[in-house]
Amino acid sequence: MSLQRVITGIILLGSLAAFIAKRDIFPFSDYPMYSNVFAAPEPLTFYKVVGTTSTGDETSLSFQQDLPPFWANSYREALLIESAPNIVQRKLNATLKWYNKRHAPSPLAGLKLYRYDLPWSEFKPETLTPNNIQELARRYGKLEAESKP
């Protein structure tokens, strides 16, 4: 019998023993990422930055086109790395000035940062339609910060 077969047999028997015992008693059977059922007690939290027009309407920003070199996640992370709301507001104000200089023909009146805390129970595949997502945004959206003129 070759050494390779002996090693393979030991690994297989050890894994089988760990499976039967339902315990991590063998070093090659420890896969904690698969050992727990996912249950999220906390809501899913995400943030969105929108622009406001002079008429008060809110408009989504395409970060790659409207705010290069930022893309949506990097910009939100740059905002949210700060724990002080006044610093987040200063960053929004600076972004608004920068945006309006680059888009002089169609300036924005302001920027708003929204926080959404969506309960996991709302995520059912059959209910996640575009209209339902907009309704969830209206229901769970909370204004976190706003640029000041």
N, C-alpha and C positions, 0 to 999 in steps of 0.2 A: 504494500500500500504506500502510495506516495505521500510526502509531507503536505502537499497541497490538498489532498483529499481529507487528511486528518484535520487540518485547520478549518476547512469548509464545514466538516461535520461538527466540529466543536462550536462554530459560530451558529450553525443551524439548530443544534440541540439547545444551546444557550438561549437563543431567541425563542424557540418553542417553549422552553421551560418558563421564561419570563411571560410569555403570552398566556400560558395555562395558569400561572400563579397570579396574573394580573398585577404584577409588581415589577419595578425596574431593578432586577437582581443581576442583570447581565449588562456589561458596559456598552454593547452594541445595540441594545434595545431601548435606549433612552431617547425618545422622540417627544419632548414635552409640547411641541407645537401642535401635535395631533392628539394629545391626550385629554384635552379639555374641550367641553362644548362651549361655543361662543355665546355669551349672554351679556348684552350691554345694558347695564342699569342706567347709565348716563345717556342723555340725549346726544344726538349727532350735532356737533357745533361747527358751523362754517360762517365765513364772512364774505361780504360782497361790497364792492365800491361802485357807486353809481354817480353819474353827473346829473346836475339839475340845470334846466334851461332857464332863460329869463321869464318864461311863462309859468314856471314852477313844475313843469313836467320832468320826470326822471328818465334818464336814458342810460342804457348799458354802454360800458366802454369796452372797446376791443383793444386790449392793452398792447398787443404787438403792433397795431396800426396807430393808436392814439397816444400811447405813452412809451415808445421805444426808448431805451433798451429793456424796459420792464416787460414781463409777461405776468399774467394775473396772479399766480401764486407768489412770485418773488416780490411783487409790489405789496400784497397783503402781509407777507412776512416782514417786509421792511416797516410797515405801519405797526404791526402787532408785536414787534420785538420790544417795544416800549410799554412799560406798565403805567406810565403817567398819562392821563387823558389829554392834558394840555400839550404834551409833546406830539401825540398822535394828531391833534388838531393843527399844530404848527406844520407838520408834514403834509397834511391835506391842503393847507393854505399855500404852501410852497409848490405843491404839485399843481394846484389850480392855476397859479401864476405862470408856471412853466408851460402848462397845457395851453393857456390862452395866448401866450406869445407865439407858440407854434401853430395855433389854429385861429389866427386873428379873424378870418371871415365868419367863423361860427364859434364864438367863445361860449364857455359855460358860466353860469352864474354861481355854481358851487359844486362841491363834492360831498357825498354822504357815505359813511361806513355803517353798514347794517350787520347785525349779528343774528344768526338763525340757530335756535335750539330745537331741532326736530326730534320728537320721540321716535324710537325705533319701531313702535307699533304702526307708524304711518307708512312704513316702507313695505308695501305689499305690491308685488309686480303688476297685478291687475289694476291697481289704482294710480300708478305713476304715469299719468298722461300729462301732456303739456299744460292743460287747464288745471289739473289737480295740483301740479307743482307750483303754478302761480298762486293758487288758493293757499297752499301751505306757506308760501313766502309771505302772503298778506297776513296770515294768521299768526305765524311765529316770528316774523321779522321785528327786530328791535333796533332803533337807531342808537348807535354807539357814539358816533362823532360826526361833526359837520363842519365844513370850512366856513369861515366868517369872511364877509366881503371887506 
